Amino acid sequence: MCTHCGCSTIEHHHHHDEQNKIIQIEQDILAENQRYADMNRQYLTDKNIKCYNLVSSPGAGKTTLLVETINALKSDMRIKVIEGDQQTNRDKERIAATGASVIQINTGKSCHLDAHHVGHAIEEINPEKNSLLFIENVGNLVCPALFDLGEKAKVVILSVTEGDDKPLKYPYMFAESSLMIINKIDLLPYVDFDVNQSIDYAKQINPDIHVIKLSAKTKDGFDEWLTWVSV
């Protein structure tokens, strides 16, 4: 078990009691998180706030995608952002430059955001009714999959600079996500990434996952994303 967040890792223990204790701790942590997540979701639903939890590996392009999304929608929609990172305010500063309201959560040694901290951030940033709230999670395809934050949907971003087998290697994240964005498609001529194979792998894990191929830089496929996030 990850000692910082309670998420699961495979360990071999010699004593059955110790295994049971670890399992119980994990269950308690996740159950407590779910309680806060349900409270967050009810609050957001009551105010008709669309909340999306953006997850990915480090460097997949979450922040750039978010900046370009805000710039495209800010004249028509009220948008606020909860920014998660282990350290620094660098991404928060990039988001703030768009004019959107943003609050930073630094997780320190922890590898994900949790619903309790997000709930406090929601209270502080106070999104308006009928608005859009983005949560940019810590760059990690493991821990954030287990922690519901109360969002409408998880959006997993997979860059073509990563392996096309990521859905098979990190199945829980793709199983929990409603949308997979294949990002940086402008780089496809320069990398070894099979788009159709990656989609097939994702569909094996989650047959219902929606897929959008786009480039936040060139805006290819970007309108489909803007439509999806606005509905």
C-alpha positions as CSV (number, residue, x, y, z in Angstrom):
1,M,0.0,0.0,0.0
2,C,1.2,3.5,-0.8
3,T,2.0,5.0,2.6
4,H,1.2,8.5,1.4
5,C,-2.3,8.0,-0.1
6,G,-3.6,4.5,0.7
7,C,-3.7,3.4,-2.9
8,S,-2.9,-0.2,-3.7
9,T,0.4,-1.7,-4.6
10,I,1.2,-5.4,-4.7
11,E,3.1,-6.6,-1.7
12,H,3.8,-10.1,-0.4
13,H,3.2,-10.5,3.4
14,H,4.0,-13.5,5.5
15,H,1.2,-12.9,7.9
16,H,-2.5,-13.2,7.0
17,D,-3.5,-10.7,9.8
18,E,-1.2,-8.1,8.3
19,Q,-2.8,-8.5,4.9
20,N,-6.2,-8.1,6.4
21,K,-5.2,-5.0,8.2
22,I,-3.8,-3.4,5.1
23,I,-7.0,-4.2,3.1
24,Q,-9.1,-2.7,5.9
25,I,-7.1,0.5,5.9
26,E,-7.4,0.8,2.1
27,Q,-11.2,0.2,2.4
28,D,-11.5,2.8,5.2
29,I,-9.6,5.4,3.2
30,L,-11.6,4.9,0.0
31,A,-14.9,4.8,1.9
32,E,-14.1,8.1,3.6
33,N,-13.1,9.7,0.3
34,Q,-16.3,8.5,-1.3
35,R,-18.3,10.1,1.5
36,Y,-16.7,13.5,0.7
37,A,-17.0,12.9,-3.1
38,D,-20.7,12.3,-2.8
39,M,-21.1,15.5,-0.9
40,N,-19.1,17.4,-3.6
41,R,-21.2,15.8,-6.3
42,Q,-24.5,16.8,-4.7
43,Y,-23.3,20.4,-4.2
44,L,-22.2,20.6,-7.9
45,T,-25.4,19.0,-9.2
46,D,-27.6,21.3,-7.1
47,K,-25.9,24.3,-8.7
48,N,-25.8,22.7,-12.2
49,I,-22.0,23.0,-12.3
50,K,-20.3,20.8,-14.9
51,C,-17.1,19.5,-13.2
52,Y,-14.4,17.6,-15.1
53,N,-11.4,15.8,-13.6
54,L,-8.5,15.9,-16.0
55,V,-6.0,13.1,-15.5
56,S,-2.9,12.0,-17.3
57,S,0.8,11.2,-17.1
58,P,3.1,14.1,-16.5
59,G,3.7,16.0,-19.7
60,A,0.7,14.7,-21.6
61,G,-0.6,18.3,-22.1
62,K,-3.3,18.8,-19.5
63,T,-2.4,22.4,-18.7
64,T,-2.0,23.4,-22.4
65,L,-5.3,21.8,-23.2
66,L,-6.9,23.6,-20.3
67,V,-5.5,27.0,-21.2
68,E,-6.7,26.7,-24.8
69,T,-10.1,25.5,-23.7
70,I,-10.5,28.4,-21.3
71,N,-9.5,30.9,-24.0
72,A,-12.0,29.3,-26.4
73,L,-14.9,29.3,-24.0
74,K,-14.4,32.1,-21.6
75,S,-16.5,34.6,-23.5
76,D,-19.5,32.3,-23.4
77,M,-19.1,30.4,-20.1
78,R,-18.0,31.1,-16.5
79,I,-15.0,28.8,-15.8
80,K,-13.0,28.1,-12.7
81,V,-10.1,25.7,-12.1
82,I,-8.8,23.7,-9.2
83,E,-5.1,23.0,-9.9
84,G,-3.3,20.0,-8.4
85,D,0.4,19.5,-8.2
86,Q,2.9,18.1,-5.8
87,Q,4.9,21.3,-5.8
88,T,5.0,24.8,-7.3
89,N,2.4,27.2,-8.6
90,R,3.7,27.2,-12.2
91,D,0.5,25.7,-13.8
92,K,-1.7,27.9,-11.6
93,E,0.1,30.9,-13.0
94,R,-0.5,29.7,-16.6
95,I,-4.2,29.2,-15.9
96,A,-4.5,32.6,-14.1
97,A,-3.0,34.3,-17.2
98,T,-6.2,33.4,-19.1
99,G,-8.3,35.4,-16.6
100,A,-10.0,32.4,-15.1
101,S,-10.2,32.0,-11.4
102,V,-7.9,29.3,-10.1
103,I,-7.0,27.8,-6.8
104,Q,-3.9,25.7,-6.1
105,I,-3.7,22.5,-4.1
106,N,-0.1,21.3,-3.5
107,T,-0.2,17.6,-2.4
108,G,3.4,17.4,-1.2
109,K,4.3,13.7,-1.0
110,S,0.9,12.5,-2.0
111,C,0.3,11.4,-5.6
112,H,-3.3,12.5,-6.1
113,L,-6.0,14.9,-5.1
114,D,-8.7,13.7,-2.7
115,A,-12.3,14.6,-2.3
116,H,-11.9,16.3,1.1
117,H,-9.3,18.8,-0.1
118,V,-11.2,19.4,-3.3
119,G,-14.4,20.1,-1.3
120,H,-12.6,22.8,0.6
121,A,-11.2,24.2,-2.7
122,I,-14.8,24.3,-4.1
123,E,-16.0,26.2,-1.1
124,E,-13.2,28.7,-1.4
125,I,-13.4,29.2,-5.2
126,N,-17.2,29.3,-5.0
127,P,-18.2,28.5,-8.7
128,E,-21.3,30.1,-9.9
129,K,-24.5,28.3,-10.9
130,N,-24.5,26.9,-14.4
131,S,-20.8,27.2,-14.7
132,L,-17.8,25.0,-15.7
133,L,-15.3,23.7,-13.2
134,F,-12.1,21.9,-14.2
135,I,-9.9,19.9,-11.8
136,E,-6.4,19.3,-13.1
137,N,-5.2,16.4,-11.1
138,V,-1.6,15.4,-10.3
139,G,0.2,13.9,-13.3
140,N,-0.2,10.2,-12.5
141,L,-2.1,7.3,-14.2
142,V,-2.3,5.2,-11.0
143,C,-3.5,6.8,-7.8
144,P,-6.1,9.3,-9.1
145,A,-8.1,6.5,-10.7
146,L,-9.1,5.3,-7.3
147,F,-10.3,8.6,-5.8
148,D,-13.6,10.0,-6.9
149,L,-13.6,13.8,-6.4
150,G,-17.3,14.3,-7.1
151,E,-16.8,15.2,-10.8
152,K,-19.2,14.7,-13.6
153,A,-16.6,12.8,-15.5
154,K,-12.9,11.8,-15.6
155,V,-11.1,12.8,-18.8
156,V,-7.9,10.9,-19.4
157,I,-5.4,12.5,-21.7
158,L,-3.0,10.3,-23.6
159,S,-0.2,12.0,-25.6
160,V,1.1,10.4,-28.8
161,T,4.5,10.8,-27.3
162,E,3.6,8.0,-24.8
163,G,3.2,4.4,-25.7
164,D,-0.1,3.4,-27.4
165,D,-0.4,0.5,-24.9
166,K,-1.0,2.8,-21.9
167,P,-4.6,1.7,-21.6
168,L,-3.5,-1.9,-21.0
169,K,-0.7,-0.9,-18.6
170,Y,-2.9,1.4,-16.5
171,P,-6.4,-0.2,-16.9
172,Y,-8.1,1.3,-13.8
173,M,-7.7,4.9,-15.1
174,F,-9.2,4.1,-18.5
175,A,-11.9,2.0,-16.9
176,E,-12.9,5.0,-14.7
177,S,-12.8,7.6,-17.4
178,S,-15.7,8.7,-19.6
179,L,-13.5,10.3,-22.3
180,M,-10.0,9.6,-23.6
181,I,-8.3,12.4,-25.4
182,I,-5.5,11.4,-27.7
183,N,-3.4,14.6,-27.6
184,K,-0.6,16.1,-29.7
185,I,-1.7,14.4,-32.9
186,D,0.3,17.0,-34.8
187,L,3.4,14.9,-33.7
188,L,2.1,11.6,-35.2
189,P,4.4,11.8,-38.2
190,Y,7.4,11.9,-35.8
191,V,6.5,9.2,-33.3
192,D,5.8,5.5,-33.2
193,F,2.2,5.6,-32.0
194,D,-0.7,3.5,-33.4
195,V,-3.9,5.5,-32.8
196,N,-6.3,2.7,-33.8
197,Q,-4.4,0.2,-31.7
198,S,-4.5,2.5,-28.7
199,I,-8.3,3.1,-29.1
200,D,-8.8,-0.7,-29.4
201,Y,-6.9,-1.2,-26.2
202,A,-9.0,1.4,-24.4
203,K,-12.2,-0.1,-25.7
204,Q,-11.1,-3.5,-24.3
205,I,-10.8,-2.0,-20.9
206,N,-13.9,0.3,-21.2
207,P,-16.2,-0.3,-24.1
208,D,-18.2,2.8,-23.4
209,I,-15.2,5.2,-23.4
210,H,-15.5,8.1,-25.8
211,V,-12.4,9.0,-27.8
212,I,-11.4,12.4,-29.2
213,K,-8.2,12.9,-31.2
214,L,-6.9,16.5,-31.1
215,S,-4.0,18.8,-31.0
216,A,-4.2,21.7,-28.5
217,K,-1.4,23.4,-30.6
218,T,-2.9,23.2,-34.1
219,K,-6.6,23.0,-32.9
220,D,-7.2,19.9,-35.1
221,G,-10.1,18.1,-33.5
222,F,-10.5,20.8,-30.9
223,D,-14.1,21.7,-31.8
224,E,-15.3,18.2,-30.9
225,W,-13.7,18.6,-27.5
226,L,-15.3,22.0,-26.9
227,T,-18.7,20.6,-27.9
228,W,-18.3,17.6,-25.6
229,V,-17.3,19.6,-22.6
230,S,-20.0,22.2,-23.1
231,V,-23.0,19.8,-23.3
